């Protein structure tokens, strides 16, 4: 049985970088990490040294916003609108879909059985691809291309249930769609409008949106992370916000408006027993927090040494590796 103690949270590694690290994936067969950067590169590294080597692994033509492991391959997505498959054993590119989307790719995901790759982009389309040959299996359109105020919207994030049957997508306006991943049928829609801020006077612009999603292990609950209402939309000057839904009943079960840390909730994970929710993110700084769902209370929260964009969590929850603005950090929970 998985046991961990958030109160024992501490940083074991911290590595400074010149670039912004946007995505991270861990190999299934080794300790290798594959990290996507705003310098258009993918790096391969391990944390078994005080000063680990960062080996150039692959290259896109813009920010690398998604990296996932699929068997002995890595699949990456970027603002250059492409999806690329890489062989991790010999560091070669296997396949490139140059026009996987019409606009910036925001998120790349993989099903638990590693049979399907999922991508979302600012064209407001979610596409499901065969992980083996890159063929398109589903094209899911459940998000409006414009906000209610007639500006382009953005499709930020995805989540896949542990049994691989469900997919969730969420956008800038706080609109969530739950899909049947086999048929592509819409099963439910949910709304978290507090995470979307519109400034009709000073800037005539909007900010915010749902930046992270996670299903509970039993697939009953769906957590959404973002930011609360923002006073000055030139900054992420509002508290990090989390809402949790019983998606089948379309009911909000938990609401965490935040009490200390500002910024976006960039990533969410339920613990294997479904009792704890982990969240990371930030604004100029960063945060990491653990929430007990039974009591709806924070167990532990702390500053992170950077705005955290992505993370990988050990299967036993003994450690968390986060990447973000100019840093990589590893936390231990024992």
N, C-alpha and C positions, 0 to 999 in steps of 0.2 A: 504494500500500500504506500502511495506517495505521501510523504510527510515533509513539511517545510515550515519555517517560522519567519514570517515577515519582520518580526521584531529583531531578528538577527541580521537584518539587511546591512551590508557594507560593500564598499567598492574594493575589488581585488586587483583590477587592472584599469589603467587609464592611459590612453595613447592619444597624443595630440597630432593633428593633421592641419594642412593648409586648406584643404578642400572641405566641402559639405558632403557628408555621407548620407545617402538618401534611402538605401535599401540594403538588406543583408539576408543571406541564406546560408545554411550550414549543410555540408555534405552528409549523406546518409552513411558513408563508409569510412570517414576519417574525421579529423578535427578541423578540416579546412573550412574557412569562411569565404564567401564570395560577396563582395561589397560593391554596390553601385554608387557612383559619385557624380557631382555636378561638373566635374572636369571631363565628362563623357566616357570615362573609363570604368571597367570592372576590374577589381583587384582581388587577388587570392592571397590569403594569409592564414596563419595559425597563431595561437596565443601561448605557445610553449616556450617562448623566449622573453627576456626582459624587453628587448627591442626587436619585435618580430619583423620579418621581411614582408614587404608589400609587393607582390609580383604582379605586373600587368598581365591581365588574363584576356580581356576582350575590349572592344571599343564600339561605341555608338557615335552618332553625330550630334547628340545633345544629352541633357541630363538623363541619367539612368535611374528611373523611378521604381522599377520592380525587378526583383530577382527571386526565382524559386528553383528548387532542386526537384528533378524528376528522374529517378533512377541514377544513371551515371551521366546525366545531362543537366545543364543549367539553362533555364529559359529566362531571358531578360527583356524588359520593355523600357521605352524611353520617350522623351519629348520629340524625338525624331519620327514618331508614329510607327516605328518598326518593332517587331518581335523577332528575337534571335535565339536559336538553339545552339548550345555549345557542348562539346564533348569534354567532360572534366578530366578524363584520363590522359588525353593528349593535347588539351588546350587548343582545340580547333573549332572553328565555326561549322556547324552541321547544316543549318538552314537559316534563311533570313526572309521574313515577310515584310518587305519594305513599306507597304501601305496596309498594315494590319488595321489601322484606324485612320480617319481623316484629320484628326487633331491629336493633341498631346495625349499620350498614354499616362494615366495616373496611377494605375495599380495592376499588378499581375498576381494571380493566385493559382493554386493547384489543388486538385481534389485529393482526399486522403489515399486513394488507391493509385495516385499519380497517372491516371488515364486521361485526364482532361486539364487543359490550361485555360484560365479565365482571364480576360483583360477588359478594362474599362478605360474610356477616354473622354475628352471634352467634346467629342461628336455625340455624346450622350447615349452611346450604344455599348452594351455588354456583349462580348463575343466569347463563345466557348469553342475551343480548338481541340482536335485530337492530339494528344501529347506525343504520339509516336510519329505521325506523318505530317502534322501541322495543318491538316484539313479542317475547314470550318464546319462545326457541328450545329451550333445554334447562334442566332442573332437576336438579342433580346432588347426590345425598345419599350421602356416603361417610364422614361424620364423626359420631361419637356426640355427642348433646346434653349428656351429662354426663361428667365426668372419672371415672377409676376410683374416686375417693373420693366420688362422688355429689354433686358440685358442678357448676354450669353451666360448660360448656366455652366456648371462643371460637374462631372460624374467622378467622384473621388475614390470610392472604396468598395470592397467586396468582402464577403465572408462565406465560407462553406461549412455546412454542418459536419459533425464528426462521422456520421454514417454516409456522407457524400450525396445525400438525396436532395438537400436544400441549398439554395444560393440566395444571398441577400446583396442588394446594391443600394447605394445611397448617394445623394447629390448635395449641391450647394444650398438648396432651399429647405433642406431638412426632410425631403421626401425619400421614403424607403420602400423598396419592393422586395418581396420574398417570392422566389421562383421554385418550381419543380425542375431540378437540374436534368432530369431525364427527358422530359417533354417540352420544357421551355414555357410551361403554363404559369401565369401569375396566380399565386395562392393568396396573397394578402398585400395590402399597402398600409403603411404607417407614416405618421407625421411627427416631426420634432421641430416645429417652426421657431422655437426660441433660439436655436443654433444658427439662425439666419438673421443678419442685421442689414437693414436698408436705411441709408442716409439720404433723405429727399431734399436736403437743403444745402449743406456745406459742400458735400462732395458729389452728390447725385450718383451714388455708387453703393455696392453691397459687398459684404465680407462674411466669412464664416463658413457654414456648411458642416455636414457630417463627414468627419475625416477618418473614422474607424468604426468597424462593426465586428461582433463576435457572437457566435451561437454558444449556448451552454452545452455541456456534453450530452444531455438528453434531448437537445434540439428544441426544448420548450421555450426558452428565453432567448431574446436577441438584444444585445447591448449595443448602443450607439454612442459614440464620443465626438465631441466638438468643442464649442465655446459658447458662452452665454451672450446676452445682448451687449453690444460694444458701443461705448459712448463716442470714441474717436476712431473712425474706421481706418485711419492711417496706421493704426497700431493694433496689436492683439491684446488690447487693454481690458479684458474681461476674464472672469474666472473660468477655468476649464470645467466642462459640463459633461455629465454622463446620464443617459436615460436608458432604462431597461424595459422591454415589452414582453408580455405573453403574446406572441405574434398571432397565434391562432384565434385567441379571443380579442385581439386588437386592443388590448388594455395595457396601460403603463403600470408596471409593478414597482419600479424603483425610480427615484429621481435624485441625482446628486449634483446640485448646482455649484459645488466647490466652495471652499472656505479659506483657501490660502494661495494656491498657485494659479497664475494666469496663463492663458495660452490655449493652444489646441490639444485635444486628446488625439494623438496620432496613431496609437495602437492600443488594442484591448485584448486580453486573454482571460478566459475562465480557467480556474484550476481544474485538474482532472476529476475531482469530486464535485465540482460545480458550486462549491460553497464560497469561493473567493474570486474576486475580479481584480486583475492587475491592469493598470493604466499607465502609459508614459506619454510625454509630449513636451510642450513648452511654448515660450515666446522668445524673448532674448535669452532667457535662461531655460532651465528644464525642470522636470519633476518626474517622480516615480511614486505610485501610490497603490495600496492594497485595500480593498473594500470587503467587509464581511456582509454577505447578502442576507443572511438570516436576521441580523440586527440592523441592517442598513447603515452601518457605521464604518468609519475609517479604522483600519487596524494600524496602518503605518503609512506615513507619507514623508518624502524627503526631497531635497533639491537634487537635481541631476547636474553634472558638470557641463551640460550642453542641452540645447533643444534636441530632444530625441525624436528621430523620424521613423525608425524601424527597430525591431528587436527579434531575437530568437531566444526561446526559453527551453532549457534542458527538460527532457521528458520527466525527470523526477523533481523538477522545479528547484534544483539545488543551485542553479545559476541563471543569470539573465545577461545577455549581451546586447547592448544598445548602441546604435550608431546615429550620428547627427551632425550638428554644426561643429566642424573642426575637431571632432573627437570620436573615439570609440571608448566605451566604458563597459566593464563587466562587474555585476553585482553578485554576491553570494548570499545565500539564505540559511547558512548553517554556521 
